Amino acid sequence: MNWDQIEGKWKQAKGAVKQQWGKLTDDDLDVINGKQDQLLGKIQERYGITREEAQKQLDSWDFSKVSLDRDPMRDRKAS
């Protein structure tokens, strides 16, 4: 999976990102809007780590947890 896919399906990806980096706020996720550079900056800011460390975390993140086929709004209405 690449960042073009994540950016294009950001609404679906936000949940997995928030699960991985729980200190990110909903406002942060709205600002990030699927942009890798923005995500790196917010991880760095919220966790007080270097950009290099944030990049390492992002590089090691398991993208398989990101389901881009699901619509989280539909799932939320079903519950």
PAFITI-881542 format. One record per atom (N, C-alpha, C, O): residue in one letter; x, y, z. Coordinates in steps of 0.05 Angstrom, whole numbers, plus 5000, padded with zeros to 4 digits. Atoms other than C-alpha are relative to their C-alpha. Example, Ala and Ser with C-alpha at 12.3 -4.5 7.8 and 13.67 -1.06 7.14 Angstrom:
<recs>
A501849765000
A524649105156
A501850245000
A503950245013
S498449764999
S527349795143
S498550225014
S499550445018
</recs>
This chain:
<recs>
M501749775000
M500050005000
M501850255000
M503950255013
N498349765001
N502650694984
N498450245010
N496050225016
W501349764989
W501151395007
W497950124982
W496150254992
D502249905017
D497051564946
D497449865007
D495349995007
Q502450154992
Q492251014967
Q498950105026
Q496550145030
I500949904973
I492051255039
I498850284998
I496750335010
E501049735003
E491151975019
E497250004987
E495450154995
G502650015014
G485451794972
G497849885017
G495449935012
K502050134983
K481951385026
K500550085029
K500249915047
W499249914973
W483851805087
W497849955020
W498549885043
K502150054981
K477051745120
K500149725011
K499749675035
Q499850284991
Q477850995122
Q502649945016
Q502649775034
A497450054988
A485151025143
A500350135028
A501950055044
K499649854975
K484251515201
K499849835025
K501349875044
G500350164976
G481850995250
G502549835007
G503349825030
A497550164996
A488050555240
A502350185009
A503950105025
V497949814992
V492551165246
V499650085029
V501550085044
K500549934973
K489151375310
K500549775019
K501549815042
Q499550234984
Q489650675337
Q503149965005
Q503949905027
Q497150024998
Q497150665323
Q501250235016
Q503050185033
W498949764987
W498551375348
W497750145015
W496650345005
G502349914985
G493251495401
G500150295010
G498050405017
K499849734991
K495852175421
K499150204978
K498850444984
L501049825021
L493652465354
L497150055005
L495549875010
T502849924996
T487152855361
T498549984973
T499749954952
D501749995025
D481352855312
D500750254983
D500750244959
D499249765015
D483453565294
D502749954986
D503050044963
D497450065013
D490553315280
D499449834974
D500549894953
L500650185023
L487652775234
L498750164977
L499250104954
D501249835021
D483553295197
D502150174986
D502050204962
V497949845012
V489653735187
V501849824982
V502749904961
I498250195015
I493853125164
I498849944973
I500249954953
N501550055025
N488552945112
N501549824981
N501449864956
G498750205017
G492652365086
G502850074991
G504149924976
K497449915009
K499052755076
K502249895018
K502249935042
Q497950134985
Q505152355098
Q501750205016
Q502350155039
D498349804987
D509252975114
D498650125025
D499850165046
Q501649894978
Q503653255158
Q499949795023
Q500149865046
L500150214980
L503052585194
L502649985015
L502649965040
L497450014987
L510452565208
L500350235020
L501250195042
G499849774982
G510253265237
G498349985025
G499250055046
K501850034977
K504353115282
K501049785019
K500849815043
I498950214983
I507452465307
I502450125016
I502650085040
Q497649874987
Q513852855322
Q499150195022
Q500250185044
E500949804981
E510053405357
E498649875025
E499349935047
R501650124978
R505252975399
R501749815018
R501249795042
Y498450194985
Y510552465420
Y502750105009
Y504249975023
G497549884991
G516452935429
G502449844990
G504449815005
I497850165011
I520952525383
I501150144976
I499950344965
T498849885023
T525552695326
T498449924975
T496949724975
R501350075026
R523152695254
R500949734991
R499449584979
E498950255008
E527752115241
E498649775015
E498049565002
E501450214984
E524451705297
E497149974990
E496149754988
A502750025011
A517551885271
A500049854973
A498249704968
Q499950145026
Q519651655202
Q500449705004
Q499349544989
K499650284994
K522150995231
K497449875009
K496849645000
Q502650114992
Q515450885265
Q498249974977
Q496849764974
L501850025024
L511751035201
L500949784981
L499349644970
D498950215018
D516350585161
D499449725010
D499049534995
S500450274989
S515250005209
S497049955006
S496349735015
W502950034995
W507650115214
W498949784982
W499549774959
D501350215015
D503549515192
D497650104985
D495450144996
F502149895016
F499449785135
F497749814996
F495649894987
S502250195004
S495349145133
S497750065018
S495549965014
K502249934982
K491249435190
K498250224988
K496150284999
V501549795013
V488749975143
V498249874980
V499149784959
S501950115019
S482449725110
S498850224984
S497250384994
L501049785016
L481050185052
L497549934985
L496450094970
D502550085013
D475049785028
D497650065016
D495350075006
R502249954982
R470749935088
R499450305001
R501150474997
D501049724996
D466650565099
D499450025030
D497449925039
P500449994971
P467350745173
P497450135008
P496350075029
M502649874994
M461151185171
M497749794998
M495949805014
R502050215003
R457050595146
R500149815024
R498149735035
D499650184977
D459950155201
D498950135026
D497749995042
R500949864977
R458350675253
R496950015002
R495849985023
K502949995000
K451050725231
K498849725006
K496649705017
A500950274995
A450349965235
A499949925029
A498449745037
S499950084972
S452049945308
S498150155018
S498050105042
</recs>
